[in-house]
Amino acid sequence: MTRAKKGLFFSSAENYNGVKKKKISRFLAELGFKTESSETNGLDFNVEDKKTSKKKEGREFLLPKQFSFTQFKAFDNCPLQYKFAHILKIPVRGRASFSFGKTIHNTLFDFVKLYFERKNKINPDKLLEIYDKNWIDEWFADKKQKEEYYKQGKKSLKVFYDNFYKEKPAIFEIKGSPAIEQGFNLKIGDYTIIGKIDRIDKVGETVEIIDYKTGAFKEKLEKEDKEQLLIYQIAAEEIFKLRAEKLTYYYLDGGQKKSFLGNEKEKQELKEKIISRIEKIKQSKFEATPGWQCKSCDFRDICEFAKK
């Protein structure tokens, strides 16, 4: 199937010169192909969850039971991209930036956890040792690109290390564990929003919520740029009963930070927007909206609507 270029045809027959009639393939049944005599090997492909299923042209699409900022971003970019990624769950080819980003996040998680446990200064060589241990050696175009990413990572970690010990942050503690990569399930209306906060620092009686970024620094944050951290602020307040002093995007390349804090109006507007988005997802026909976003879409090679 993965080698198809112009078209893909499924076929079925009741008789292949055998004694018994053959049952229809379960894969064809999933596509909605049935005959009067066809069976599906005892499997039911019409399982319906009233809250999360969507009928389209006689077929059932199982929508996610939980939603996330990543999903909202995909749907805003292109409903068809959302369908490919979060409903059909089509595997995508990896990218060097993804491997690098995961490497850095895993490195910082291990380093901050060690700092929390030891309560004393960690040698900078130890941070580089953690970096090497977590290095994901996949999806780089060539040796040169890999070396460039590796050098960039070492440089970013050195800046992070220096800033970290200048600030000497107090990592917030939740049930005896450091609040790093802190997962949450947030209820907004009838829906559940899931996410993971990179780090929560204690600042007096309040907290600072931090999200690491390996991309380029943004001098000005637009309304859409703030959504991820605003969701984290709502989760921290409603689930963990914390009061945030500021929300911070920490751009690791250069060690720059961009902070803000959501007010009650902004948080309420975001909740309403999230509910509206999910309702649109439930009613969507997942039509393509080709444009500038096609250039970075993981599905541009299989999408007939992609703008080349």
C-alpha positions, 0 to 999 in steps of 0.5 A, spaced: 500 500 500 505 504 501 508 504 494 502 506 491 503 512 486 497 514 482 491 509 485 490 504 490 484 498 488 481 493 493 478 487 491 474 481 494 471 475 491 467 469 494 470 464 491 478 463 490 477 455 487 476 453 494 470 449 497 468 454 502 466 461 500 471 466 503 469 472 508 470 479 506 476 482 508 476 486 515 479 492 511 474 492 506 469 492 511 472 498 515 472 502 508 464 500 508 464 495 502 459 490 504 455 485 500 448 481 502 452 475 504 458 478 507 461 477 514 466 481 518 469 475 522 465 476 528 468 483 528 463 490 529 466 496 525 460 500 527 462 502 534 459 508 536 461 513 541 455 518 541 460 524 544 466 522 540 464 519 533 462 523 527 458 520 521 460 522 514 458 519 508 455 513 511 462 512 515 464 512 522 470 517 524 472 516 531 474 523 534 479 523 540 476 523 547 481 528 549 483 534 546 490 538 546 493 545 544 497 541 538 490 538 536 487 545 536 493 548 532 493 542 527 485 544 526 486 551 525 492 550 520 487 545 516 482 541 518 484 535 513 491 536 516 487 535 523 484 529 520 490 525 517 494 526 524 489 525 529 483 521 526 486 517 521 493 517 525 497 517 519 504 516 521 509 521 519 516 521 517 521 524 522 524 531 522 531 533 525 528 538 528 523 533 532 529 529 534 533 535 536 527 538 540 526 531 544 533 531 545 533 537 549 527 537 552 529 530 555 536 533 557 533 538 561 528 534 564 534 529 567 538 535 569 533 539 573 530 532 576 538 531 578 538 538 581 532 537 585 534 531 588 541 533 590 540 540 592 547 542 590 551 545 584 552 540 578 558 540 574 557 543 567 560 536 564 555 532 567 549 536 563 553 535 557 554 527 559 546 527 560 546 531 553 550 525 550 546 520 553 539 523 551 541 524 544 537 522 538 541 520 532 535 519 527 532 523 521 538 528 520 539 529 513 547 528 513 553 528 518 554 535 517 547 537 519 547 532 525 554 536 527 550 543 526 545 541 531 549 537 536 554 544 536 547 548 537 545 544 543 551 544 546 551 552 546 544 552 548 545 548 554 551 552 556 547 558 556 542 555 560 546 552 565 549 559 566 543 562 567 540 557 571 545 558 576 545 565 576 537 565 578 537 559 582 530 557 581 526 553 586 523 548 583 515 547 585 514 540 588 507 536 587 506 530 592 514 530 593 516 530 586 519 536 582 513 539 577 517 538 571 513 535 565 507 536 569 501 532 566 494 534 566 487 533 564 483 539 564 475 540 564 473 545 560 465 545 559 464 537 557 471 536 554 477 534 557 484 538 555 490 534 556 497 537 556 504 537 559 507 543 563 515 543 562 517 546 568 513 550 574 518 554 579 516 557 586 516 564 586 514 566 593 507 564 594 506 564 587 509 560 581 512 561 574 510 557 569 515 555 563 515 552 556 522 551 553 522 553 546 528 550 541 525 555 535 527 562 534 525 567 539 519 572 538 520 579 540 512 580 540 507 575 542 500 575 538 494 572 541 495 566 538 502 565 541 499 566 548 494 560 547 499 554 550 501 558 556 494 560 557 491 553 557 497 551 562 495 557 567 488 555 567 490 548 569 495 550 574 490 554 577 484 550 577 487 543 578 493 544 582 490 550 585 496 555 584 497 562 583 501 564 577 505 570 577 508 569 570 508 565 564 514 564 560 516 562 554 524 560 554 527 560 548 533 556 549 537 558 543 540 564 546 537 563 553 532 569 552 525 569 555 518 572 553 513 573 559 506 575 560 500 573 565 493 572 562 487 576 566 480 573 567 477 576 561 483 572 556 482 566 560 474 566 559 475 568 552 480 562 551 475 557 554 469 559 550 474 559 544 476 552 545 469 549 546 467 553 539 473 549 536 471 542 539 464 543 536 467 545 529 471 539 529 465 535 531 461 538 525 467 538 520 467 535 514 475 536 514 476 539 508 483 542 506 484 549 506 491 549 502 496 555 503 502 557 506 501 552 511 502 546 506 510 547 505 511 545 513 505 540 513 507 533 514 502 530 509 503 534 503 506 529 499 499 525 500 495 530 500 491 532 493 490 539 495 497 541 497 499 547 494 506 546 491 
